[in-house]
Amino acid sequence: GTRLAVEFILELLAAGQSENDILANYPGLTREDILACLSYASYLAHEYKAFPIPA
């Protein structure tokens, strides 16, 4: 129950915040939570492929 969206955590990481920075700023978050966000993002990247539409 941290109520932080996966997207938000991924945006923090993409912006260059380290895992330690995120954990310090959001004490309710655990390392496992961050890893779960990355795992979910990896799943989506593999599950949903974009295909170009011919013009």
WORASUL-V7275 format. One record per helix or strand of 3 or more residues. SS is the DSSP state (helix for helix, strand for strand). FROM is the first residue (numbers start at 1). LEN is the number of residues. If there is no record, write none. Layout:
BEGIN
SS;FROM;LEN  SS;FROM;LEN
END
This chain:
BEGIN
helix;6;9  helix;19;7  helix;31;17
END
